[in-house]
Amino acid sequence: MISNKKQVIDEINTIISKVAGFPSSELEEEISLRDELLIDSLKQMEIAAKTEIHFGIALSEDSLAALNTLGDYYHLVLDSIST
């Protein structure tokens, strides 16, 4: 089970880094998913699927569509884990 917020964020960064090809050390909450990380809808679905499997959660398509920044994604996943 996930022990803390930092661990969750580190694991999310690893997933995003692998899919988007962006160094995890450069990922920050303020980064735009679309404009800076160039995550299109296909990559977003791949990231979501890997995240769901990794954490054993379900993320709604509506919630994913509303995301703008990496911080938004962190909060979505953290909220899903805690419920």
N, C-alpha and C positions, 0 to 999 in steps of 0.2 A: 504494500500500500504506500501511497505517496505521503512522505513525512512532512514536507513543508512547501511553501510557495516558491522558494528559490529553486528547489528540485524540480517542481512542475515546469517552471519557466525554462530551466536548462534543458529539460527533455523536449519541450515544445520547440525550442531553438534548434535542437539537433534535428528534429523532423523537418522543420522549415529549411534549414541549411541544406539538407540532403535533397529536398525536392526543388528548391529555388536556386541552389548553387551559390548561395550567399554565405560568406563566413559567419559562423554563429557568434564569433567574438564581436562582430559589428552590428548585431541585432539589438535594437533598442525599442522601448515602448512607443516612441513618437514616430517611428518609421511607417510610412504609408505602404500598405500591402500592395496596392495596384501601381502607384506612381514610382516608388523607390525600389521595391522588391520585384516589381513586374510580375506579380502573381495574377494570372488570368483565372477564369472560372474553372478551367480544367485542372490547373495546379491547385487551386483552392479546394476542389473536391478531393484531390489526392491527399493533400495535407489533412483535411478533415477526416478522411477514411483512416489514415495512419494514426491520427490522434485518437479517434474513437476506439480503434483496436488496442492501442497502447494503454489507454486509461480505462477502458471498459465503460465508455459513456456513449451517449447519442447526442449529436448536435443537429438542430433543426436547420433546414435550408433557409428559412426566413431569417434566423439569427445570423447565419453565415453571410447572407446577402447584405446585411446591415453593417458589416464590419468595414472600418476604414483604416485603422492602425493596428500594428502588432499588439499594442496594449489592449485594444478591444478584444483581440483573439485570446490573449492571456486571461482576461476577465471572464470571457465566455466559458473557457475550459475550466478555470478555477471554480466558477459557479456551478458548472455541471458536475464536477467531482464532489463538491460538498453537499449536493442534494441527493 
